[in-house]
Amino acid sequence: KAGVTQTPRYLIKTRGQQVTLSCSPISGHRSVSWYQQTPGQGLQFLFEYFSETQRNKGNFPGRFSGRQFSNSRSEMNVSTLELGDSALYLCASSDASGADTQYFGPGTRLTVL
Amino acid sequence: AQRVTQPEKLLSVFKGAPVELKCNYSYSGSPELFWYVQYSRQRLQLLLRHISRESIKGFTADLNKGETSFHLKKPFAQEEDSAMYYCALSSRTGANNLFFGTGTRLTVIP
């Protein structure tokens, strides 16, 4: 099976702009989780989608949002970008409804200038 | 609130020596605990999880609820074990939201 894919791999934006990142899970996986990785805060959970519904949400402001489509592909959106949003954004998919092995994508590197 | 602590940012051991990567957690409920590993230029991947009680690549980890620890151990380190290791906790069964520690970079010296 093909692994988790994320597009684009790299992005450069300026403050105030918005950005959309995409994640395609492993075929058959219905759960997609998103994480932010920064040198200062490490890996932090953003949210999880399962069968098109947001099931869990981390402690991030409302500027961070996401959605999941019927084919399990997921997008996350960050509006009104701030310098501190510069990070590696990882998505992970799982084939079970919870607490299962998560398979990570390569990440999208977002730089906010 | 849940918290995962990995006290060592860097750990170096010689090839063939035992290795132990420490992980302590705080969580009021019954946690699911994991070790994830990231080798150079590779994706983050699961190494092992406590409920499976498996030994993967010679690594084992025992959940000690009394000490709230989940240390990762291997009796004889190999050069290919050099990587970044993350301890992670899932807040409850049925949730795919992992809380990660800050990670330990293990270097195995030939």
Backbone of each chain as ProteinMPNN parsed JSONL, in Angstrom:
{"seq_chain_A": "KAGVTQTPRYLIKTRGQQVTLSCSPISGHRSVSWYQQTPGQGLQFLFEYFSETQRNKGNFPGRFSGRQFSNSRSEMNVSTLELGDSALYLCASSDASGADTQYFGPGTRLTVL", "coords_chain_A": {"N_chain_A": [[0.853, -1.184, 0.0], [0.409, 2.262, -0.665], [2.056, 4.851, 1.127], [1.248, 7.407, 3.581], [0.557, 10.496, 2.157], [1.544, 13.886, 1.723], [0.77, 17.129, 0.688], [1.453, 20.568, -0.148], [5.005, 19.86, -0.079], [6.655, 21.837, 0.806], [6.198, 25.217, 1.808], [5.996, 28.711, 1.504], [4.872, 31.53, 3.078], [3.415, 34.766, 3.791], [2.925, 36.87, 6.652], [-0.419, 37.125, 7.813], [-1.588, 35.968, 5.616], [-3.456, 33.092, 4.39], [-3.407, 29.479, 4.538], [-3.592, 26.253, 3.031], [-3.262, 22.882, 3.7], [-2.715, 19.548, 2.552], [-3.622, 16.12, 3.027], [-3.303, 12.761, 2.244], [-4.524, 9.765, 3.278], [-3.412, 6.384, 4.088], [-4.729, 3.884, 1.993], [-7.956, 2.853, 2.846], [-7.762, 3.618, 5.476], [-9.472, 5.415, 7.975], [-9.158, 7.327, 9.859], [-7.639, 10.417, 10.414], [-5.066, 12.291, 11.721], [-3.656, 15.387, 12.784], [-0.583, 17.081, 13.356], [1.563, 19.518, 14.828], [4.916, 20.398, 14.52], [7.517, 21.915, 16.145], [10.707, 23.438, 16.936], [10.699, 24.548, 19.487], [8.319, 23.795, 20.865], [7.987, 21.163, 20.267], [6.289, 18.144, 19.245], [2.936, 18.622, 18.698], [-0.469, 17.901, 19.17], [-3.01, 18.623, 16.871], [-5.694, 18.187, 15.675], [-8.116, 15.551, 15.142], [-9.678, 13.657, 12.629], [-12.367, 11.544, 11.877], [-14.129, 9.482, 9.821], [-15.18, 11.749, 8.46], [-15.798, 13.472, 10.517], [-14.876, 15.736, 13.061], [-13.175, 14.493, 15.703], [-11.477, 14.761, 17.877], [-9.751, 17.46, 19.442], [-6.963, 19.544, 19.721], [-5.17, 21.966, 21.728], [-5.298, 24.539, 20.23], [-5.609, 27.747, 18.599], [-8.635, 29.087, 17.065], [-7.935, 29.744, 14.496], [-6.801, 27.647, 13.293], [-8.003, 25.075, 11.437], [-9.823, 22.26, 10.104], [-10.778, 19.649, 7.806], [-12.44, 16.711, 6.593], [-12.8, 14.588, 3.848], [-15.13, 12.487, 1.979], [-13.616, 10.459, 0.921], [-11.704, 10.065, 2.769], [-9.48, 11.69, 2.596], [-7.802, 14.54, 3.902], [-7.813, 17.979, 4.831], [-6.06, 20.747, 6.211], [-6.409, 24.021, 7.44], [-4.942, 27.16, 7.899], [-5.602, 30.276, 9.03], [-4.972, 33.814, 8.742], [-2.059, 33.993, 9.092], [0.667, 33.737, 11.39], [3.994, 34.583, 12.504], [4.823, 32.658, 14.275], [3.589, 30.395, 13.418], [5.17, 29.029, 11.756], [6.404, 25.936, 10.979], [6.758, 22.328, 10.991], [4.276, 20.449, 9.622], [2.594, 17.61, 10.358], [0.76, 14.822, 9.204], [-1.133, 11.964, 10.163], [-2.315, 8.682, 9.642], [-4.751, 6.193, 10.517], [-6.051, 2.885, 10.784], [-8.024, 2.158, 12.467], [-10.525, 2.781, 14.96], [-9.499, 4.031, 17.151], [-6.715, 4.799, 19.346], [-4.751, 3.404, 18.008], [-2.066, 2.129, 15.909], [-0.408, 4.781, 14.411], [0.297, 6.029, 11.214], [2.667, 7.979, 9.797], [2.945, 10.831, 7.64], [5.286, 12.522, 5.422], [5.334, 15.168, 6.043], [4.622, 18.722, 5.862], [6.496, 21.502, 5.314], [6.115, 24.592, 6.595], [6.816, 27.934, 6.155], [6.624, 31.08, 7.534], [6.85, 34.356, 6.655]], "CA_chain_A": [[0.0, 0.0, 0.0], [1.139, 3.515, -0.649], [2.043, 5.476, 2.441], [0.558, 8.683, 3.739], [1.187, 11.544, 1.361], [1.18, 15.246, 2.1], [1.132, 18.143, -0.302], [2.776, 20.488, -0.736], [6.041, 19.514, 0.9], [7.213, 23.085, 1.318], [5.386, 26.395, 1.554], [6.43, 29.975, 2.097], [3.77, 32.492, 3.096], [3.684, 35.957, 4.596], [1.977, 37.094, 7.759], [-1.748, 37.56, 7.44], [-2.158, 35.106, 4.585], [-3.964, 31.806, 4.849], [-2.773, 28.358, 3.847], [-4.284, 24.965, 3.1], [-2.392, 21.725, 3.541], [-3.501, 18.371, 2.208], [-3.116, 14.83, 3.488], [-3.997, 11.576, 1.736], [-4.159, 8.649, 4.16], [-3.264, 5.058, 3.509], [-6.013, 3.397, 1.514], [-8.714, 2.103, 3.845], [-7.71, 4.281, 6.788], [-10.542, 6.409, 8.108], [-8.774, 8.344, 10.845], [-6.505, 11.279, 10.083], [-4.707, 13.23, 12.786], [-2.692, 16.412, 12.391], [0.33, 17.508, 14.403], [2.509, 20.592, 14.535], [6.225, 20.151, 15.134], [8.408, 23.072, 16.192], [11.847, 23.2, 17.836], [10.415, 24.988, 20.849], [7.192, 23.092, 21.484], [7.972, 19.748, 19.914], [5.133, 17.643, 18.502], [1.691, 18.931, 19.384], [-1.666, 17.429, 18.489], [-3.928, 19.666, 16.417], [-7.038, 17.609, 15.662], [-8.308, 14.262, 14.49], [-10.925, 13.439, 11.911], [-12.734, 10.144, 11.659], [-15.367, 9.422, 9.032], [-15.584, 13.123, 8.109], [-16.189, 14.229, 11.71], [-13.774, 16.033, 13.97], [-13.434, 13.711, 16.912], [-10.673, 15.304, 18.958], [-9.14, 18.74, 19.107], [-5.934, 19.979, 20.649], [-5.284, 23.304, 22.285], [-4.849, 25.522, 19.253], [-6.656, 28.754, 18.357], [-9.599, 28.803, 16.008], [-7.355, 29.981, 13.162], [-6.462, 26.32, 12.774], [-9.216, 24.29, 11.193], [-9.597, 21.154, 9.18], [-11.944, 18.907, 7.353], [-12.141, 15.421, 5.981], [-13.719, 14.286, 2.76], [-15.695, 11.131, 2.014], [-12.57, 9.482, 0.576], [-10.812, 10.141, 3.93], [-8.478, 12.744, 2.46], [-8.051, 15.614, 4.868], [-7.126, 19.256, 4.667], [-6.07, 21.677, 7.33], [-6.321, 25.406, 7.021], [-4.528, 28.124, 8.91], [-5.914, 31.614, 8.546], [-4.256, 34.933, 9.366], [-0.8, 33.39, 9.527], [1.586, 34.455, 12.262], [5.36, 34.06, 12.39], [4.919, 31.463, 15.12], [2.982, 29.221, 12.764], [6.223, 28.332, 10.998], [6.542, 24.617, 11.599], [6.518, 21.144, 10.163], [2.942, 19.929, 9.91], [2.535, 16.186, 10.056], [-0.498, 14.126, 9.373], [-0.99, 10.543, 10.416], [-3.577, 7.966, 9.455], [-4.918, 4.957, 11.264], [-7.149, 2.11, 10.204], [-8.989, 1.768, 13.494], [-11.275, 3.908, 15.505], [-8.817, 4.748, 18.209], [-5.546, 4.314, 20.073], [-4.102, 2.41, 17.168], [-0.837, 2.593, 15.288], [-0.56, 5.871, 13.465], [1.298, 6.042, 10.151], [2.909, 9.39, 9.546], [3.409, 11.326, 6.373], [6.593, 13.186, 5.474], [5.195, 16.518, 6.568], [4.686, 19.944, 5.058], [7.287, 22.534, 6.009], [5.542, 25.917, 6.371], [7.606, 29.068, 6.636], [5.865, 32.327, 7.497], [7.784, 35.504, 6.675]], "C_chain_A": [[0.883, 1.226, 0.0], [1.013, 4.125, 0.743], [1.238, 6.75, 2.455], [1.305, 9.735, 2.926], [0.668, 12.901, 1.794], [1.643, 16.202, 0.999], [0.703, 19.513, 0.183], [3.805, 20.095, 0.314], [6.638, 20.754, 1.55], [6.308, 24.246, 0.904], [6.031, 27.593, 2.206], [5.276, 30.955, 1.957], [4.213, 33.713, 3.896], [2.6, 36.108, 5.648], [0.646, 37.613, 7.243], [-2.395, 36.71, 6.363], [-2.784, 33.869, 5.222], [-3.342, 30.7, 4.008], [-3.621, 27.103, 4.036], [-3.301, 23.851, 2.802], [-3.252, 20.495, 3.326], [-2.816, 17.093, 2.667], [-3.96, 13.712, 2.891], [-3.574, 10.379, 2.569], [-3.902, 7.372, 3.378], [-4.653, 4.546, 3.129], [-6.696, 2.522, 2.567], [-8.687, 2.713, 5.235], [-8.759, 5.374, 6.857], [-10.206, 7.529, 9.104], [-7.556, 9.099, 10.35], [-6.29, 12.256, 11.223], [-3.647, 14.186, 12.262], [-1.871, 16.832, 13.602], [1.189, 18.662, 13.896], [3.815, 20.288, 15.245], [7.083, 21.397, 15.01], [9.565, 22.766, 17.126], [11.519, 23.544, 19.29], [9.364, 24.167, 21.571], [7.141, 21.607, 21.168], [6.747, 19.389, 19.092], [3.869, 17.894, 19.304], [0.5, 18.519, 18.528], [-2.57, 18.602, 18.131], [-5.368, 19.187, 16.474], [-7.024, 16.273, 14.941], [-9.67, 14.221, 13.818], [-11.129, 11.944, 11.706], [-14.08, 10.122, 10.965], [-15.99, 10.799, 8.872], [-15.981, 13.975, 9.305], [-14.956, 14.512, 12.556], [-14.061, 15.361, 15.295], [-12.663, 14.235, 18.12], [-10.014, 16.586, 18.498], [-8.119, 19.078, 20.164], [-6.155, 21.423, 21.055], [-4.677, 24.349, 21.35], [-5.971, 26.519, 18.996], [-7.523, 28.391, 17.156], [-9.099, 29.077, 14.604], [-6.975, 28.664, 12.489], [-7.755, 25.519, 12.628], [-8.905, 23.172, 10.212], [-10.912, 20.583, 8.704], [-11.484, 17.593, 6.739], [-13.219, 15.122, 4.957], [-14.164, 12.815, 2.816], [-14.671, 10.064, 1.634], [-11.457, 9.445, 1.627], [-9.665, 11.129, 3.774], [-8.825, 13.905, 3.388], [-7.274, 16.865, 4.473], [-7.111, 19.987, 5.99], [-5.791, 23.07, 6.798], [-5.844, 26.251, 8.193], [-4.794, 29.506, 8.334], [-5.086, 32.649, 9.31], [-2.932, 34.453, 9.958], [0.031, 34.34, 10.381], [2.972, 33.814, 12.114], [5.503, 32.74, 13.152], [4.275, 30.233, 14.528], [3.984, 28.474, 11.904], [6.532, 27.022, 11.701], [6.494, 23.542, 10.532], [5.158, 20.599, 10.577], [2.861, 18.489, 9.417], [1.101, 15.699, 10.117], [-0.21, 12.639, 9.526], [-2.33, 9.865, 10.199], [-3.554, 6.651, 10.217], [-6.116, 4.21, 10.715], [-8.181, 1.692, 11.239], [-9.593, 3.009, 14.119], [-10.572, 4.586, 16.658], [-7.647, 4.027, 18.818], [-4.812, 3.232, 19.303], [-2.817, 2.975, 16.586], [-1.141, 3.702, 14.293], [0.616, 5.848, 12.485], [1.454, 7.487, 9.686], [3.334, 9.662, 8.11], [4.742, 12.037, 6.531], [6.541, 14.612, 6.001], [5.207, 17.599, 5.508], [5.43, 20.988, 5.879], [6.715, 23.892, 5.626], [6.457, 26.965, 6.971], [6.781, 30.329, 6.45], [6.839, 33.485, 7.648], [7.079, 36.782, 7.076]], "O_chain_A": [[1.965, 1.234, 0.587], [0.012, 3.945, 1.436], [0.622, 7.124, 1.458], [2.529, 9.845, 3.002], [-0.491, 13.048, 2.181], [2.748, 16.09, 0.467], [-0.317, 19.626, 0.864], [3.473, 20.011, 1.496], [7.07, 20.719, 2.702], [5.737, 24.259, -0.186], [6.55, 27.508, 3.319], [4.766, 31.181, 0.86], [5.236, 33.697, 4.58], [1.511, 35.545, 5.538], [0.603, 38.447, 6.338], [-3.617, 36.725, 6.21], [-2.658, 33.634, 6.424], [-2.822, 30.942, 2.919], [-4.276, 26.922, 5.062], [-2.601, 23.869, 1.79], [-4.366, 20.4, 3.841], [-1.589, 17.001, 2.691], [-5.185, 13.714, 3.017], [-2.4, 10.01, 2.574], [-4.144, 7.295, 2.173], [-5.625, 4.752, 3.857], [-6.103, 1.586, 3.103], [-9.506, 2.36, 6.083], [-8.919, 6.16, 5.923], [-10.896, 8.546, 9.167], [-6.568, 8.502, 9.923], [-7.21, 12.961, 11.638], [-2.842, 13.83, 11.401], [-2.381, 16.929, 14.718], [1.495, 18.764, 12.708], [3.822, 19.959, 16.431], [7.345, 21.876, 13.907], [9.433, 21.927, 18.017], [12.014, 22.896, 20.212], [9.504, 23.877, 22.759], [6.336, 20.876, 21.744], [6.227, 20.211, 18.338], [3.74, 17.442, 20.441], [0.469, 18.759, 17.321], [-2.861, 19.459, 18.966], [-6.173, 19.721, 17.236], [-6.076, 15.917, 14.241], [-10.672, 14.687, 14.362], [-10.198, 11.196, 11.407], [-15.057, 10.68, 11.466], [-17.181, 10.987, 9.119], [-16.455, 15.096, 9.125], [-14.102, 13.646, 12.744], [-15.078, 15.634, 15.933], [-13.142, 14.16, 19.252], [-9.751, 16.773, 17.31], [-8.369, 18.922, 21.359], [-7.192, 22.019, 20.762], [-3.657, 24.962, 21.666], [-7.147, 26.188, 19.153], [-7.189, 27.518, 16.356], [-9.744, 28.699, 13.626], [-6.847, 28.589, 11.267], [-8.495, 25.324, 13.592], [-7.851, 23.155, 9.576], [-11.993, 20.979, 9.139], [-10.311, 17.401, 6.417], [-14.402, 15.377, 5.183], [-13.641, 12.02, 3.597], [-14.835, 8.895, 1.984], [-10.397, 8.863, 1.397], [-8.942, 11.38, 4.738], [-9.996, 14.205, 3.621], [-6.211, 16.789, 3.857], [-8.036, 19.862, 6.794], [-5.041, 23.26, 5.84], [-6.287, 26.076, 9.328], [-4.272, 29.86, 7.277], [-4.57, 32.372, 10.392], [-2.721, 34.506, 11.17], [0.095, 35.546, 10.143], [3.107, 32.676, 11.666], [6.213, 31.831, 12.722], [4.401, 29.139, 15.078], [3.68, 27.403, 11.379], [6.881, 27.008, 12.882], [6.231, 23.798, 9.357], [4.925, 20.321, 11.754], [3.036, 18.199, 8.234], [0.326, 16.115, 10.978], [0.819, 12.134, 9.076], [-3.372, 10.424, 10.541], [-2.501, 6.086, 10.513], [-7.077, 4.816, 10.24], [-9.112, 0.951, 10.923], [-9.198, 4.136, 13.823], [-11.022, 5.641, 17.106], [-7.585, 2.798, 18.813], [-4.316, 2.265, 19.882], [-2.517, 4.157, 16.752], [-2.023, 3.57, 13.444], [1.77, 5.672, 12.876], [0.498, 8.124, 9.243], [3.986, 8.843, 7.463], [5.268, 12.144, 7.639], [7.566, 15.192, 6.36], [5.73, 17.417, 4.409], [5.036, 21.312, 7.0], [6.814, 24.304, 4.47], [6.827, 26.892, 8.143], [6.298, 30.615, 5.354], [7.56, 33.582, 8.641], [7.707, 37.839, 7.145]]}, "seq_chain_B": "AQRVTQPEKLLSVFKGAPVELKCNYSYSGSPELFWYVQYSRQRLQLLLRHISRESIKGFTADLNKGETSFHLKKPFAQEEDSAMYYCALSSRTGANNLFFGTGTRLTVIP", "coords_chain_B": {"N_chain_B": [[-4.336, 17.009, 33.493], [-2.516, 15.667, 30.72], [0.898, 14.655, 30.492], [4.1, 14.159, 29.116], [7.339, 13.244, 29.791], [10.62, 13.356, 28.76], [13.62, 13.125, 29.958], [16.22, 13.293, 28.918], [17.81, 14.969, 26.349], [19.81, 14.313, 24.62], [21.623, 11.321, 24.062], [24.352, 9.258, 24.28], [25.848, 6.212, 23.48], [28.108, 3.415, 23.498], [28.567, 1.054, 20.865], [27.16, -2.104, 21.388], [26.812, -1.711, 24.063], [24.473, -1.487, 26.834], [21.328, 0.213, 26.507], [19.166, 2.739, 27.711], [16.339, 4.585, 27.418], [14.675, 7.141, 28.921], [11.337, 7.675, 30.061], [8.749, 9.402, 31.487], [5.435, 9.83, 32.68], [2.424, 11.715, 33.186], [-0.841, 11.257, 34.023], [-4.257, 11.097, 34.594], [-6.006, 9.041, 34.08], [-6.275, 5.815, 32.52], [-3.612, 5.155, 30.656], [-2.602, 4.801, 27.175], [0.465, 3.819, 25.979], [3.298, 4.617, 23.941], [6.231, 4.129, 21.922], [7.769, 6.014, 19.517], [9.857, 6.27, 16.617], [12.303, 8.043, 14.771], [14.276, 7.682, 12.152], [17.214, 8.887, 10.42], [16.302, 11.022, 7.821], [13.926, 9.698, 7.427], [10.45, 8.856, 7.938], [8.469, 9.52, 10.84], [7.825, 6.755, 12.874], [6.068, 3.985, 14.343], [7.559, 2.304, 17.036], [7.141, 0.595, 19.285], [4.341, -0.475, 21.353], [2.751, -0.375, 24.518], [0.675, -2.157, 25.088], [0.923, -4.287, 23.387], [3.129, -5.623, 24.161], [5.433, -6.446, 22.872], [8.726, -7.256, 21.561], [10.65, -5.241, 19.705], [13.028, -4.979, 17.233], [14.836, -5.653, 19.153], [14.286, -3.965, 21.219], [12.593, -3.243, 24.277], [9.873, -2.26, 26.399], [8.557, -1.512, 29.482], [5.572, -0.864, 31.136], [5.311, 0.939, 34.017], [3.18, 1.478, 36.35], [3.201, 2.365, 38.949], [5.48, 3.968, 39.189], [4.929, 5.623, 37.176], [6.191, 5.328, 34.62], [7.759, 4.559, 31.473], [10.055, 3.285, 30.305], [12.43, 2.817, 27.677], [14.292, 0.09, 26.566], [17.312, -1.602, 25.597], [19.423, -4.34, 25.354], [21.89, -4.515, 23.971], [23.302, -2.146, 22.162], [23.101, -1.126, 18.73], [24.672, 0.258, 15.793], [22.782, 1.056, 13.928], [20.69, 1.802, 15.485], [20.832, 4.426, 16.055], [19.051, 7.343, 16.243], [16.108, 9.484, 16.494], [14.086, 9.353, 19.293], [10.8, 9.146, 20.439], [8.631, 9.291, 23.132], [5.22, 8.612, 23.667], [1.829, 9.355, 24.559], [-1.488, 8.245, 24.662], [-4.592, 9.651, 25.309], [-6.904, 8.226, 25.919], [-8.432, 5.08, 25.362], [-9.632, 4.618, 22.164], [-9.098, 7.018, 21.059], [-7.294, 8.861, 18.737], [-5.213, 10.681, 19.459], [-2.158, 11.738, 20.076], [0.059, 12.514, 22.715], [3.148, 13.838, 22.831], [6.472, 13.333, 24.099], [9.457, 15.364, 24.366], [11.452, 14.158, 23.035], [14.381, 12.082, 22.528], [17.6, 12.122, 21.353], [19.387, 9.533, 20.215], [22.638, 8.396, 19.96], [24.72, 5.988, 18.69], [27.865, 4.973, 19.254], [30.434, 3.781, 17.2]], "CA_chain_B": [[-3.795, 17.114, 32.142], [-1.491, 14.669, 30.444], [2.228, 15.184, 30.262], [5.115, 13.138, 28.875], [8.653, 13.84, 30.031], [11.83, 12.624, 28.399], [14.597, 14.024, 30.581], [17.477, 13.402, 28.168], [17.695, 15.381, 24.952], [20.852, 13.603, 23.887], [22.169, 10.166, 24.757], [25.353, 8.554, 23.473], [26.331, 4.953, 24.049], [28.958, 2.664, 22.591], [28.011, -0.152, 20.26], [27.244, -3.261, 22.261], [26.461, -1.345, 25.441], [23.024, -1.386, 27.05], [20.781, 1.554, 26.371], [17.866, 2.973, 28.33], [15.783, 5.913, 27.189], [13.693, 7.327, 29.977], [10.064, 8.337, 29.781], [7.795, 9.467, 32.593], [4.192, 10.445, 32.239], [1.397, 12.002, 34.173], [-2.179, 11.133, 33.421], [-5.16, 10.671, 35.67], [-6.751, 7.833, 33.71], [-5.493, 4.649, 32.125], [-3.041, 5.589, 29.376], [-1.956, 3.949, 26.184], [1.803, 4.404, 25.797], [3.959, 4.237, 22.701], [7.504, 4.695, 21.51], [7.932, 6.256, 18.088], [11.252, 6.501, 16.265], [12.543, 8.691, 13.482], [15.63, 7.524, 11.638], [17.631, 9.989, 9.558], [15.644, 11.154, 6.52], [12.758, 8.832, 7.34], [9.258, 9.334, 8.632], [8.183, 9.067, 12.198], [7.16, 5.454, 12.787], [5.88, 3.309, 15.616], [8.523, 1.279, 17.418], [6.354, -0.376, 20.026], [3.29, 0.049, 22.222], [2.823, -1.194, 25.723], [-0.333, -3.208, 25.185], [1.285, -5.445, 22.576], [4.164, -6.307, 24.917], [6.361, -7.066, 21.928], [10.092, -6.772, 21.478], [10.872, -4.835, 18.331], [14.433, -4.644, 16.986], [15.554, -5.869, 20.397], [13.839, -3.0, 22.235], [11.432, -3.541, 25.102], [9.473, -1.184, 27.304], [7.569, -1.964, 30.459], [4.796, 0.191, 31.769], [5.343, 0.882, 35.473], [2.15, 2.437, 36.767], [3.56, 2.937, 40.241], [6.445, 5.034, 38.966], [4.451, 6.314, 35.956], [7.306, 5.343, 33.68], [7.677, 3.659, 30.32], [11.408, 3.403, 29.779], [12.769, 1.963, 26.535], [15.571, -0.556, 26.851], [17.881, -2.58, 24.67], [20.624, -4.815, 26.048], [23.121, -4.314, 23.199], [23.011, -1.131, 21.146], [23.688, -1.264, 17.403], [24.829, 1.556, 15.144], [21.538, 1.404, 13.24], [19.714, 2.314, 16.457], [20.965, 5.884, 16.148], [17.803, 7.943, 15.755], [15.366, 10.288, 17.462], [13.064, 8.524, 19.905], [9.743, 9.9, 21.105], [7.636, 8.605, 23.94], [3.925, 9.255, 23.427], [0.709, 8.872, 25.359], [-2.822, 8.504, 24.144], [-5.358, 9.979, 26.506], [-7.893, 7.208, 26.231], [-8.694, 4.117, 24.298], [-10.638, 5.159, 21.259], [-8.709, 8.344, 20.599], [-6.029, 8.915, 18.026], [-4.51, 11.935, 19.711], [-0.955, 11.411, 20.818], [0.817, 13.558, 23.388], [4.531, 13.416, 22.696], [7.572, 13.938, 24.826], [10.301, 16.217, 23.525], [12.343, 13.315, 22.252], [15.779, 11.84, 22.89], [18.424, 11.717, 20.2], [20.334, 8.481, 20.578], [23.775, 8.169, 19.063], [25.493, 4.799, 19.041], [29.237, 5.202, 18.805], [31.007, 2.491, 16.758]], "C_chain_B": [[-2.678, 16.086, 31.964], [-0.163, 15.336, 30.142], [3.184, 14.016, 30.074], [6.474, 13.808, 28.977], [9.757, 12.877, 29.614], [12.99, 13.487, 28.868], [15.877, 14.227, 29.784], [17.199, 13.833, 26.733], [18.645, 14.58, 24.083], [21.35, 12.439, 24.732], [23.131, 9.47, 23.813], [25.792, 7.307, 24.211], [27.245, 4.295, 23.021], [28.218, 1.446, 22.054], [28.223, -1.335, 21.197], [26.901, -2.971, 23.711], [24.948, -1.328, 25.603], [22.563, 0.059, 26.91], [19.413, 1.616, 27.053], [17.459, 4.416, 28.067], [14.605, 6.09, 28.144], [12.452, 8.081, 29.503], [9.205, 8.264, 31.036], [6.548, 10.193, 32.121], [3.334, 10.811, 33.431], [0.066, 11.997, 33.447], [-3.103, 10.542, 34.456], [-5.889, 9.379, 35.352], [-5.821, 6.68, 33.404], [-4.905, 4.921, 30.743], [-2.667, 4.442, 28.446], [-0.598, 4.591, 25.911], [2.517, 3.782, 24.618], [5.387, 4.774, 22.687], [7.497, 4.795, 19.991], [9.394, 6.592, 17.825], [11.327, 7.179, 14.908], [14.011, 8.541, 13.127], [15.929, 8.666, 10.67], [16.94, 9.916, 8.2], [14.478, 10.192, 6.34], [11.601, 9.431, 8.138], [9.23, 8.831, 10.063], [7.408, 7.742, 12.103], [7.078, 4.822, 14.17], [6.988, 2.286, 15.839], [7.819, 0.183, 18.212], [5.326, 0.33, 20.898], [3.123, -0.9, 23.385], [1.821, -2.332, 25.725], [0.052, -4.442, 24.367], [2.376, -6.268, 23.249], [5.149, -7.044, 24.011], [7.772, -6.539, 22.143], [10.355, -6.493, 20.001], [12.314, -4.399, 18.18], [15.237, -4.755, 18.271], [15.172, -4.915, 21.515], [12.637, -3.544, 22.995], [11.12, -2.324, 25.954], [8.392, -1.728, 28.215], [6.872, -0.768, 31.087], [4.813, -0.028, 33.279], [4.373, 1.934, 35.987], [2.488, 3.088, 38.098], [4.521, 4.109, 40.098], [6.045, 5.908, 37.772], [5.59, 6.459, 34.955], [7.087, 4.325, 32.581], [9.03, 3.741, 29.614], [11.66, 2.393, 28.664], [14.169, 1.386, 26.753], [15.999, -1.488, 25.731], [19.204, -3.046, 25.267], [21.93, -4.522, 25.308], [22.829, -3.36, 22.039], [23.758, -1.429, 19.844], [23.763, 0.119, 16.741], [23.537, 2.007, 14.467], [20.434, 1.867, 14.187], [19.805, 3.823, 16.611], [19.764, 6.544, 15.482], [17.247, 8.865, 16.833], [14.222, 9.429, 17.976], [12.08, 9.388, 20.679], [8.844, 8.956, 21.898], [6.315, 9.346, 23.769], [2.836, 8.572, 24.231], [-0.585, 9.201, 24.641], [-3.754, 8.62, 25.335], [-6.406, 8.94, 26.866], [-8.038, 6.254, 25.063], [-9.82, 4.656, 23.443], [-10.286, 6.537, 20.755], [-7.364, 8.284, 19.912], [-5.377, 10.271, 18.21], [-3.346, 11.635, 20.634], [-0.359, 12.656, 21.456], [2.263, 13.074, 23.444], [5.432, 14.066, 23.734], [8.433, 14.715, 23.851], [11.344, 15.43, 22.741], [13.749, 13.208, 22.822], [16.532, 11.412, 21.637], [19.487, 10.733, 20.689], [21.405, 8.363, 19.515], [24.543, 6.952, 19.561], [26.871, 4.937, 18.399], [29.881, 3.87, 18.42], [32.216, 2.081, 17.598]], "O_chain_B": [[-1.999, 15.696, 32.915], [-0.113, 16.442, 29.605], [3.096, 13.01, 30.777], [6.728, 14.821, 28.324], [9.809, 11.733, 30.065], [13.308, 14.489, 28.227], [16.554, 15.239, 29.96], [16.466, 13.172, 25.998], [18.32, 14.217, 22.953], [21.482, 12.548, 25.951], [22.774, 9.132, 22.685], [26.073, 7.34, 25.41], [27.164, 4.582, 21.827], [27.351, 0.885, 22.723], [29.314, -1.541, 21.728], [26.719, -3.896, 24.502], [24.219, -1.174, 24.623], [23.318, 0.998, 27.164], [18.619, 0.679, 26.982], [18.161, 5.35, 28.453], [13.67, 5.29, 28.162], [12.518, 8.985, 28.67], [8.968, 7.183, 31.576], [6.615, 11.07, 31.26], [3.501, 10.285, 34.532], [-0.117, 12.638, 32.412], [-2.747, 9.572, 35.126], [-6.345, 8.689, 36.263], [-4.725, 6.58, 33.954], [-5.639, 4.917, 29.754], [-2.45, 3.303, 28.86], [-0.527, 5.789, 25.639], [2.371, 2.594, 24.329], [5.702, 5.755, 23.362], [7.259, 3.819, 19.28], [10.086, 7.129, 18.691], [10.518, 6.919, 14.017], [14.878, 9.183, 13.719], [15.019, 9.325, 10.166], [16.983, 8.892, 7.518], [14.085, 9.904, 5.21], [11.768, 10.381, 8.902], [9.883, 7.853, 10.424], [6.45, 7.632, 11.338], [7.902, 5.086, 15.045], [7.316, 1.504, 14.947], [7.888, -0.996, 17.865], [5.408, 1.531, 21.153], [3.335, -2.105, 23.245], [2.091, -3.38, 26.311], [-0.449, -5.534, 24.634], [2.541, -7.453, 22.958], [5.631, -8.126, 24.346], [7.987, -5.525, 22.807], [10.29, -7.392, 19.163], [12.779, -3.536, 18.924], [16.213, -4.03, 18.459], [15.672, -5.034, 22.634], [11.776, -4.217, 22.426], [11.978, -1.475, 26.199], [7.426, -2.336, 27.755], [7.505, 0.2, 31.508], [4.374, -1.072, 33.761], [4.696, 3.12, 36.053], [2.106, 4.231, 38.35], [4.395, 5.117, 40.794], [6.77, 6.835, 37.412], [5.909, 7.559, 34.504], [6.335, 3.363, 32.736], [9.13, 4.205, 28.478], [11.169, 1.265, 28.704], [15.107, 2.111, 27.084], [15.179, -2.074, 25.024], [20.028, -2.215, 25.65], [22.963, -4.304, 25.941], [22.186, -3.736, 21.059], [24.889, -1.914, 19.854], [23.009, 1.027, 17.089], [23.232, 3.199, 14.436], [19.364, 2.278, 13.74], [18.939, 4.433, 17.238], [19.498, 6.325, 14.301], [17.814, 9.013, 17.915], [13.476, 8.845, 17.191], [12.471, 10.247, 21.469], [8.364, 7.949, 21.377], [6.295, 10.577, 23.73], [2.911, 7.383, 24.54], [-0.753, 10.288, 24.088], [-3.716, 7.801, 26.253], [-6.752, 8.803, 28.039], [-7.787, 6.612, 23.913], [-10.846, 5.099, 23.959], [-11.099, 7.171, 20.082], [-6.408, 7.721, 20.445], [-5.028, 10.936, 17.235], [-3.523, 11.322, 21.811], [-0.278, 13.713, 20.83], [2.56, 12.033, 24.029], [5.193, 15.187, 24.184], [8.169, 14.723, 22.649], [12.034, 15.981, 21.884], [14.238, 14.111, 23.5], [16.146, 10.463, 20.955], [20.365, 11.081, 21.478], [21.114, 8.245, 18.324], [24.962, 6.901, 20.718], [27.011, 5.008, 17.178], [29.88, 2.931, 19.216], [32.808, 1.029, 17.356]]}, "name": "protein", "num_of_chains": 2, "seq": "KAGVTQTPRYLIKTRGQQVTLSCSPISGHRSVSWYQQTPGQGLQFLFEYFSETQRNKGNFPGRFSGRQFSNSRSEMNVSTLELGDSALYLCASSDASGADTQYFGPGTRLTVLAQRVTQPEKLLSVFKGAPVELKCNYSYSGSPELFWYVQYSRQRLQLLLRHISRESIKGFTADLNKGETSFHLKKPFAQEEDSAMYYCALSSRTGANNLFFGTGTRLTVIP"}
